[in-house]
Amino acid sequence: MGSSGTIDGAFDANRADADVMSDKAGELWASGSFEEAVVMYERALALDEGRVDDWVNMGLALWSLHRNEEALAAYDHAIALDPRHALAWMNRGNALHDLGRHSEVLDCYDRALEIDSHLARAWYNKGDELGRMGRFIEAKACFENALELGMGEAAEMVRRCDQILMDEMYS
């Protein structure tokens, strides 16, 4: 076995170790151990920094810890690796929202929906952002899309938009 076989073998071992760490990080995140999940994702990414889903998931763990600037950096890294990763764009929008950078949020949700128009959470989040901007007709349409895609919690938001629009019409 030549030197390239050794390098390939080491790369495969690193990838396998990164897979184990990523799985453990996912379990930690699911159990609410966000700090520990971040550490595990960092370890996995140290072995293989091209793991787009790990960048996104580490961003989620950081966002869950309200470390929004760091989460944003993780999403940006994921997007640099895969500009068509819908969840990275959507989650980037969530972090921007929490950072108060509202002028950038809708662009992220729009990009996510251009990539995957069936991403109900992105429709819901876009509707929420539009509602906060007082754009209730557009917000309602987004919530209706989320509802059609099976997100039951959007029904209440459609009702709220209808109520606001009715109040505006008759006040």
Secondary structure, 3 states (H helix, E strand, C coil): CCHHHHHHHHHHHHHHHHHHHHHHHHHHHHCCCHHHHHHHHHHHHHHCCCCHHHHHHHHHHHHHCCCHHHHHHHHHHHHHHCCCCHHHHHHHHHHHHHCCCHHHHHHHHHHHHHHCCCCHHHHHHHHHHHHHCCCHHHHHHHHHHHHHCCCCCHHHHHHHHHHHHHHHHCC
